[in-house]
Amino acid sequence: MATLTITARGQVTFKKEVLKHLGVKPGERIALELLPGGRGILKAAKPSGSIDGFIGILAGRTKKVASIEEINATTAQSWAGRR
């Protein structure tokens, strides 16, 4: 069991092993669900994304720009024969 020390400002610092176990990195969030009896459940918070973030995720990774015709042809070829 990991033990954390509370500062005078009411803050705690999680050890690297705890953060690794939770799967969180610097800048990410942790969710705490408070339970009766002074207990709580701690887990990595699910990131809330936006459509703008999704659209821009690949921006600048390639110089090639596909035309709508190329996109349609590739899509049709990829799904050909599938039901």
BAMI-211113 format. One record per residue (C-alpha): residue number from 0; x, y, z. Coordinates in nm, 4 decimals, decimal comma. Example, Ala and Ser with C-alpha at 12.3 -4.5 7.8 and 13.67 -1.06 7.14 Angstrom:
% BAMI-211113
<r tidren="0" X="1,2300" Y="-0,4500" Z="0,7800"/>
<r tidren="1" X="1,3670" Y="-0,1060" Z="0,7140"/>
% end
This chain:
% BAMI-211113
<r tidren="0" X="0,0000" Y="0,0000" Z="0,0000"/>
<r tidren="1" X="0,1345" Y="0,3431" Z="-0,0939"/>
<r tidren="2" X="0,1275" Y="0,6092" Z="0,1771"/>
<r tidren="3" X="0,1043" Y="0,9765" Z="0,0845"/>
<r tidren="4" X="0,1906" Y="1,2797" Z="0,2964"/>
<r tidren="5" X="-0,0451" Y="1,5764" Z="0,3017"/>
<r tidren="6" X="0,1147" Y="1,9222" Z="0,2859"/>
<r tidren="7" X="0,0047" Y="2,2229" Z="0,4917"/>
<r tidren="8" X="-0,1890" Y="2,3379" Z="0,1830"/>
<r tidren="9" X="-0,3828" Y="2,0095" Z="0,1707"/>
<r tidren="10" X="-0,1995" Y="1,8743" Z="-0,1322"/>
<r tidren="11" X="-0,0477" Y="1,5322" Z="-0,1946"/>
<r tidren="12" X="0,2189" Y="1,4128" Z="-0,4349"/>
<r tidren="13" X="0,1704" Y="1,0733" Z="-0,5934"/>
<r tidren="14" X="0,4747" Y="0,8532" Z="-0,6353"/>
<r tidren="15" X="0,5754" Y="0,7503" Z="-0,9871"/>
<r tidren="16" X="0,4746" Y="0,3892" Z="-0,9229"/>
<r tidren="17" X="0,1196" Y="0,4987" Z="-0,8320"/>
<r tidren="18" X="0,0876" Y="0,7187" Z="-1,1407"/>
<r tidren="19" X="0,2209" Y="0,4383" Z="-1,3578"/>
<r tidren="20" X="-0,0297" Y="0,1949" Z="-1,2061"/>
<r tidren="21" X="-0,3142" Y="0,4394" Z="-1,2773"/>
<r tidren="22" X="-0,1844" Y="0,4952" Z="-1,6294"/>
<r tidren="23" X="-0,1637" Y="0,8740" Z="-1,5973"/>
<r tidren="24" X="0,1060" Y="1,1126" Z="-1,7130"/>
<r tidren="25" X="0,1888" Y="1,4722" Z="-1,6183"/>
<r tidren="26" X="-0,0947" Y="1,7044" Z="-1,7171"/>
<r tidren="27" X="-0,3578" Y="1,4294" Z="-1,7141"/>
<r tidren="28" X="-0,6322" Y="1,4051" Z="-1,4544"/>
<r tidren="29" X="-0,7279" Y="1,1632" Z="-1,1792"/>
<r tidren="30" X="-1,0892" Y="1,1039" Z="-1,0699"/>
<r tidren="31" X="-1,1733" Y="1,0439" Z="-0,7045"/>
<r tidren="32" X="-1,5083" Y="0,8936" Z="-0,6084"/>
<r tidren="33" X="-1,5853" Y="0,9550" Z="-0,2411"/>
<r tidren="34" X="-1,7417" Y="0,6640" Z="-0,0510"/>
<r tidren="35" X="-1,8873" Y="0,6381" Z="0,2995"/>
<r tidren="36" X="-1,6544" Y="0,5764" Z="0,5907"/>
<r tidren="37" X="-1,3732" Y="0,7989" Z="0,4664"/>
<r tidren="38" X="-1,2964" Y="0,5735" Z="0,1707"/>
<r tidren="39" X="-1,2533" Y="0,6627" Z="-0,1936"/>
<r tidren="40" X="-1,1929" Y="0,5092" Z="-0,5332"/>
<r tidren="41" X="-0,9108" Y="0,6596" Z="-0,7356"/>
<r tidren="42" X="-0,8783" Y="0,6092" Z="-1,1119"/>
<r tidren="43" X="-0,7556" Y="0,7823" Z="-1,4231"/>
<r tidren="44" X="-1,0126" Y="1,0320" Z="-1,5491"/>
<r tidren="45" X="-1,1436" Y="0,9698" Z="-1,8975"/>
<r tidren="46" X="-1,0234" Y="1,2448" Z="-2,1265"/>
<r tidren="47" X="-1,2979" Y="1,4522" Z="-2,2776"/>
<r tidren="48" X="-1,2181" Y="1,5176" Z="-2,6390"/>
<r tidren="49" X="-1,3783" Y="1,7439" Z="-2,8907"/>
<r tidren="50" X="-1,4411" Y="1,6973" Z="-3,2601"/>
<r tidren="51" X="-1,1917" Y="1,9777" Z="-3,3256"/>
<r tidren="52" X="-0,9230" Y="1,7842" Z="-3,1418"/>
<r tidren="53" X="-1,0065" Y="1,4699" Z="-3,3363"/>
<r tidren="54" X="-0,9974" Y="1,6429" Z="-3,6735"/>
<r tidren="55" X="-0,6642" Y="1,8066" Z="-3,6023"/>
<r tidren="56" X="-0,4931" Y="1,4956" Z="-3,4633"/>
<r tidren="57" X="-0,3182" Y="1,4121" Z="-3,7901"/>
<r tidren="58" X="-0,2653" Y="1,7672" Z="-3,9113"/>
<r tidren="59" X="0,0810" Y="1,8284" Z="-4,0487"/>
<r tidren="60" X="0,1831" Y="1,4614" Z="-4,0529"/>
<r tidren="61" X="0,1788" Y="1,4292" Z="-4,4306"/>
<r tidren="62" X="0,2167" Y="1,6580" Z="-4,7261"/>
<r tidren="63" X="-0,0127" Y="1,4550" Z="-4,9524"/>
<r tidren="64" X="-0,3710" Y="1,5706" Z="-4,9811"/>
<r tidren="65" X="-0,6263" Y="1,3219" Z="-5,1121"/>
<r tidren="66" X="-0,9076" Y="1,4369" Z="-5,3362"/>
<r tidren="67" X="-1,2644" Y="1,3352" Z="-5,2610"/>
<r tidren="68" X="-1,2480" Y="1,0996" Z="-5,5593"/>
<r tidren="69" X="-0,9394" Y="0,9253" Z="-5,4163"/>
<r tidren="70" X="-1,1034" Y="0,8972" Z="-5,0750"/>
<r tidren="71" X="-1,4203" Y="0,7492" Z="-5,2287"/>
<r tidren="72" X="-1,2227" Y="0,5012" Z="-5,4422"/>
<r tidren="73" X="-1,0163" Y="0,3838" Z="-5,1441"/>
<r tidren="74" X="-1,3266" Y="0,3505" Z="-4,9284"/>
<r tidren="75" X="-1,5114" Y="0,1521" Z="-5,1950"/>
<r tidren="76" X="-1,2122" Y="-0,0768" Z="-5,2469"/>
<r tidren="77" X="-1,1673" Y="-0,1354" Z="-4,8746"/>
<r tidren="78" X="-1,5299" Y="-0,2356" Z="-4,8224"/>
<r tidren="79" X="-1,5702" Y="-0,4357" Z="-5,1432"/>
<r tidren="80" X="-1,7188" Y="-0,7776" Z="-5,0801"/>
<r tidren="81" X="-1,7870" Y="-0,7181" Z="-4,7090"/>
<r tidren="82" X="-2,1299" Y="-0,7392" Z="-4,5559"/>
% end
